[in-house]
Amino acid sequence: MNPMNPDTTNSNAELEENIERLNALIPRLAAAVAAREDRDPRLEGPGKDFYAKAAEAYFSETIKDPARLIEAQVRYWGESLRNWAEVQQLPSKNEPGIDGRPGSKAPKDRRFPDEHWARNPYFDFVKRQYLLSSETMRTATEGLSDLDEKEQSQVNFFVGQVIDMMSPANFLATNPEALERAIETNGRSLVDGLEHFVRDLESHPEGLSVTLSDPDAFDVGKNLATTEGSVVFQNRLFQLIQYAPRTDTVHSTPLLIIPPWINKYYILDLRPENSFVRYAADQGFTVFVVSWANPDEAFRDVGLDTYLAEGFLTALGSVQGICESDQVDVVGYCVGGTLTACGLAYLAATGGENRVRRATFLTTLTDFEHPGELGAFIDAEFLAGIRDETEAKGYLDGFFMARTFSFLRANDLVYRPAVRSYLLGEKPPAFDLLHWNGDSTNLPARMAVEYLERFYRDNDLANERFELLGSPIRLSGITVPQFAIATISDHIAPWKSSFVGLSRTAGEKTFVLSESGHIAGVINPPSKGKYGHWTNDAVPADPERWHEQAEFHEGSWWQRWSDWLSSGHEPDVPARIPGTASHPVVEEAPGSYVLK
């Protein structure tokens, strides 16, 4: 190195400066680690009984069918040798295959976008061996004969979690992009990454959570949740927002939206260009939205019956009173849809179902027999841990549900963001959906336990052995016309389970299957022209058959839903201004509950 070279001198100075910054962060890192809260291990992952049962099943399978293990091992050794041999030839190949292997047609893996994964022999070999090991692990643990269907699904899920965690892209020494960035920046990227890591530790003493979106990019009420409206009713459980009309006349029947109380309502009112609320108002609906409170220990005894009585039924009555309307159209999203189904069943049992004209369900489960990957968490140890945690605090911290949902899409919501932030030192993106995703809420103690045990574990709602407020809750009693949206890659409410749940109700049904997942498939405005959807006028009992016979349509389902909901209304009425003498304006939207 030439000490007189100004570039070299500047590089050395910058490197030394970055080393000093790294050293300065060590005390903060140590303090953040020391401040982490102790957590019940039953909430952190599978318990010892799960591992013991899985190991017993694996060794039993080995004894019953030793050829299976031998075949898998021989294939692993052979493929490893082939990988090593082909990597030796890689420098002489001008055009490696998609996955680095000459002539390979394997699909590109989003975890390995940097060209060094294909062109550098070391990184190509590391990647290949990882993919081979992943395949071998999955093959070895699939179809274990001593496990029932639920136990096997748990094994599959947690094996997948280990595989995702061990990707070479997640570690500095085996991530070529991160190493190159560190060299190019004289270590600044690693300093920035450590600062991001320490910040996330300090911000989440309950456990590490990667910051997904630029925390300074969005402000609820300023550039999110900005559709004009007013809070016209509130109780301890929710604020009711009535939105200002956007047309001179409106449909006679008002529209009440029941969002989930896991996360906050403004997923339906992010920015003007993707706001479902604004779209509905533009179509001439008088739109009301429930903004749920974020529970603390004072909500300890709030259960599903409370959400029905003080939530759904109270909101329904308030909308009827404000609009002087005998009927209301209702939309329920996710667990808000499950509550809506319970509410409709309760009204049917008590003679009040005609209060709802039409019902829409967005990615809603009412049959929890096959709840998807979330079911992997629902075992005796996990539920016992939840019960003890909520009894001690009075609520379930939103961190647990947020983390659980994130690990259902670990590569997208955990590891890839961590790599960008911690290894590459990049600032989180300004992304409204991810900002909302990180704005988690708590769950009341009694409600959390009831929901997980009565619905997920016992499936009491679908099996019609559930009661609320002293009345039987029977899905078969629901006779109002229904429009249900499911999404084909939903990891929270699998579309086939959503379909089966809808089939248990009576009355006219319209089922629509959207492309994408639980959020993007719903927040899919027509102006984007991004995701299409399937329809089938016939609703056979079997979801696979329905899908095979369905017709695909380009673009969003929003207009199809609006046309369905608009049909059958009485003549339009003059636009309704938020609030009345009996329900005066409390404060302007988005209200104060959403900010807590």
Salt bridges, closest charged atoms under 4 A:
GLU14 OE2 - ARG188 NH1 3.44
GLU37 OE1 - ARG39 NH2 2.82
ASP40 OD2 - ARG42 NH2 2.55
GLU44 OE1 - ARG403 NH1 2.89
GLU61 OE2 - ARG68 NH1 3.22
GLU79 OE2 - ARG82 NH1 3.13
GLU86 OE2 - ARG82 NE 3.63
GLU86 OE1 - ARG101 NE 3.03
GLU86 OE1 - ARG128 NH1 2.94
ASP109 OD2 - ARG111 NH2 2.81
ASP114 OD2 - HIS116 ND1 2.64
ASP124 OD2 - ARG128 NE 2.84
GLU135 OE2 - ARG75 NH2 3.25
ASP146 OD1 - LYS64 NZ 2.70
GLU149 OE2 - HIS370 ND1 3.88
GLU151 OE2 - LYS53 NZ 2.74
GLU177 OE2 - ARG181 NH2 3.92
GLU177 OE1 - ARG420 NH1 3.70
ASP192 OD1 - ARG21 NH2 3.20
GLU195 OE2 - ARG21 NH2 3.42
ASP200 OD1 - ARG199 NE 3.17
GLU202 OE1 - ARG28 NH2 2.83
GLU206 OE2 - HIS204 ND1 3.62
ASP214 OD2 - LYS427 NZ 3.38
ASP219 OD2 - LYS222 NZ 3.62
GLU273 OE2 - ARG271 NH1 2.37
ASP282 OD1 - ARG246 NE 2.46
ASP305 OD1 - ARG446 NH2 2.85
GLU310 OE1 - ARG236 NE 2.84
ASP329 OD1 - ARG357 NE 3.03
ASP329 OD2 - HIS569 NE2 3.61
ASP367 OD2 - ARG504 NE 2.73
ASP388 OD2 - ARG42 NH2 2.68
GLU389 OE2 - ARG39 NH1 3.06
ASP397 OD2 - LYS393 NZ 3.72
ASP412 OD1 - ARG110 NH1 3.60
ASP412 OD2 - ARG409 NH2 3.27
ASP412 OD1 - ARG416 NH1 2.51
GLU426 OE2 - ARG181 NH2 3.31
GLU426 OE2 - ARG420 NH2 2.85
ASP432 OD2 - ARG271 NE 2.63
ASP439 OD1 - LYS264 NZ 3.13
GLU450 OE2 - ARG446 NH1 2.84
GLU453 OE1 - ARG387 NH2 2.84
ASP458 OD1 - ARG457 NE 2.90
ASP460 OD2 - ARG454 NE 2.49
ASP460 OD1 - ARG465 NE 2.41
ASP490 OD2 - HIS518 ND1 2.81
GLU544 OE2 - LYS496 NZ 2.25
ASP572 OD1 - HIS251 ND1 3.29
